[in-house]
Amino acid sequence: MFQQLKNIDNAFNHIRSFSFLLIIGCVVLCCYTVYKSYQVVQATQAKVYILANGKAIEAFSSERKDNIPVEARDHVRMFHYYFFTLHPDDKVIQSNIKNALYLADATAQTQYDNLRENSYYANIISGNVSQEIQIDSINVDINHYPFYFKCIARQKIIRATSIVTRSLITEGFLRNVLRSDNNPHGFLIEKWNTLENRDIKSENR
């Protein structure tokens, strides 16, 4: 009689231990499934497809901090492109300068006002002069905020009889602002300063 009770008690202990192990295994499996499902959802949400020229291109989203150097350099590049790309057309000049001033603070406005007061833009229109810029390098220090940058570029001033190439070096700081249609990178150039702007080559046409 006592042996049967002991056997029943042992069997009950085995069943209880097995049940505990089964429950723990089910909980671990459920947690793992939920975790992997979350990873899959996150990876799926990070993918977008862009339709370009009739072809679907896969793209991946990323955090802003991962793209700061690229976006900062492009912001500086676009500002200099708009500010220094000029043609003998008042509407083109005004459009480019307007786009540039959205990307910088009052220091850019001050430089524009000084050039305008010195009849720089009027001389471009009256002399049928075109001005282009080629960016050689843009260095951005993202280890300190606001981010310091230095832009090294070359200006090409095309006149009716000559082409003048000038060396252009500028510096400034980048501050974070809200993104907008006029400022897609969400940076604002501050304390913009021209370090060098001198002729390095002149050739006749």
C-alpha positions in Angstrom: 0.0 0.0 0.0 2.8 2.4 1.0 4.8 1.4 -2.0 1.9 2.3 -4.3 1.5 5.7 -2.6 5.2 6.3 -3.0 5.0 5.4 -6.7 2.0 7.7 -7.2 3.9 10.5 -5.4 7.0 10.0 -7.6 4.9 9.9 -10.7 3.2 13.2 -9.6 6.6 14.8 -9.0 7.8 13.7 -12.5 4.6 15.1 -14.1 4.9 18.3 -12.2 8.6 18.7 -13.2 7.8 17.9 -16.8 4.9 20.4 -16.8 7.2 23.1 -15.4 9.8 22.4 -18.0 7.2 22.4 -20.7 5.8 25.8 -19.5 9.2 27.3 -19.3 10.1 26.0 -22.8 6.8 27.5 -24.2 7.5 30.9 -22.6 11.1 30.9 -24.0 9.8 29.9 -27.4 7.1 32.6 -27.3 9.6 35.3 -26.2 12.0 34.3 -29.0 9.2 34.3 -31.6 8.0 37.8 -30.5 11.6 39.1 -30.6 12.3 37.7 -34.0 9.0 39.0 -35.3 9.8 42.5 -34.0 13.2 42.3 -35.8 11.5 41.3 -39.0 8.9 44.2 -38.7 11.7 46.7 -38.0 13.7 45.5 -41.0 10.6 45.7 -43.2 9.7 49.2 -42.0 13.2 50.3 -42.8 12.8 49.4 -46.5 11.1 51.6 -49.0 10.8 51.2 -52.7 11.3 54.2 -55.0 9.9 54.2 -58.5 12.4 55.9 -60.9 12.2 55.7 -64.6 9.8 52.8 -64.4 12.1 50.8 -62.2 11.6 49.9 -58.5 14.6 50.8 -56.4 15.0 49.5 -52.9 16.1 52.1 -50.3 16.8 51.8 -46.6 15.9 54.4 -44.0 18.5 55.3 -41.3 18.9 57.5 -38.3 19.8 61.2 -38.9 23.0 60.8 -36.9 24.2 58.2 -39.4 23.9 60.8 -42.2 25.1 64.0 -40.6 28.5 64.1 -42.4 26.9 63.5 -45.8 23.9 65.8 -45.3 26.2 68.6 -43.8 28.5 68.5 -46.8 25.6 68.5 -49.3 24.1 71.5 -47.4 27.3 73.4 -47.7 27.7 72.4 -51.3 24.2 73.5 -52.3 24.5 76.8 -50.5 27.8 77.7 -52.3 26.3 76.5 -55.6 23.3 78.8 -55.3 25.3 81.8 -53.9 28.1 81.6 -56.5 26.3 80.3 -59.6 25.3 83.5 -61.5 24.3 84.3 -65.1 23.5 87.6 -66.8 19.8 87.3 -66.0 18.3 89.1 -63.0 15.6 86.4 -62.4 18.2 83.7 -62.3 20.4 85.7 -59.9 17.4 86.5 -57.6 16.2 82.8 -57.7 19.6 81.4 -56.8 20.3 84.0 -54.1 16.9 83.4 -52.6 17.6 79.6 -52.4 21.0 80.3 -50.8 19.7 82.6 -48.2 17.2 80.0 -47.0 20.3 77.9 -46.0 22.3 80.5 -44.0 21.9 83.2 -41.4 22.3 87.0 -41.7 26.0 86.7 -42.5 25.2 85.5 -46.0 22.6 88.3 -46.3 25.2 90.8 -45.3 27.7 89.5 -48.0 24.9 89.6 -50.6 24.0 93.2 -49.6 27.6 94.3 -49.8 28.0 92.8 -53.3 24.7 94.4 -54.5 25.7 97.8 -53.1 29.0 97.5 -55.0 27.0 96.9 -58.2 28.5 93.4 -58.5 25.3 91.8 -59.8 24.5 94.8 -62.1 27.9 94.4 -63.6 27.3 90.7 -64.3 24.1 91.5 -66.1 25.5 94.4 -68.1 28.7 92.6 -69.0 27.1 89.4 -69.9 29.2 87.5 -67.4 28.6 84.0 -66.2 30.0 82.7 -62.9 30.3 79.0 -62.0 31.7 77.2 -59.0 33.5 73.9 -58.6 33.7 72.4 -55.1 37.1 70.8 -54.4 36.5 69.7 -50.8 34.3 70.2 -47.9 35.5 69.3 -44.4 33.0 69.1 -41.5 33.9 68.6 -37.9 30.9 66.7 -36.4 32.7 66.1 -33.0 31.8 69.6 -31.8 28.4 71.4 -32.1 27.7 73.6 -33.9 29.6 71.8 -36.6 32.5 73.7 -38.1 33.1 73.5 -41.8 35.7 74.7 -44.3 34.9 74.7 -48.0 37.6 74.8 -50.7 36.4 75.6 -54.2 37.3 77.3 -57.5 35.2 80.0 -59.2 35.2 80.4 -62.9 34.2 83.8 -64.2 33.4 83.7 -67.9 33.5 87.0 -69.7 33.2 87.8 -73.4 37.0 87.9 -73.9 38.4 85.9 -71.0 37.9 83.2 -68.4 39.2 83.9 -64.9 39.7 81.1 -62.3 39.6 82.2 -58.7 40.5 80.3 -55.5 37.7 80.4 -53.0 37.9 79.2 -49.3 35.1 79.8 -46.9 34.3 78.7 -43.3 31.4 78.7 -41.0 29.3 76.6 -38.6 26.2 74.4 -39.1 23.3 74.5 -36.6 20.4 72.1 -36.6 17.0 73.5 -37.6 13.7 72.0 -38.7 13.6 70.5 -42.2 11.5 72.2 -44.8 11.0 72.3 -48.6 13.4 75.3 -48.7 15.9 73.6 -46.3 15.6 69.8 -46.8 18.8 69.0 -44.8 17.7 70.8 -41.7 20.9 72.8 -41.2 21.6 76.6 -41.0 25.0 78.1 -41.9 26.2 80.6 -39.3 29.1 82.9 -39.1 29.9 82.4 -42.7 33.2 84.0 -43.6 35.4 84.1 -46.8 39.0 83.3 -46.0 40.4 83.6 -49.5 39.1 84.7 -52.9 41.9 85.5 -55.3 42.7 85.0 -59.0 44.8 82.0 -59.8 44.5 81.8 -63.6 43.3 83.9 -66.5 43.0 82.9 -70.1 41.8 84.6 -73.2 38.9 83.2 -75.2 
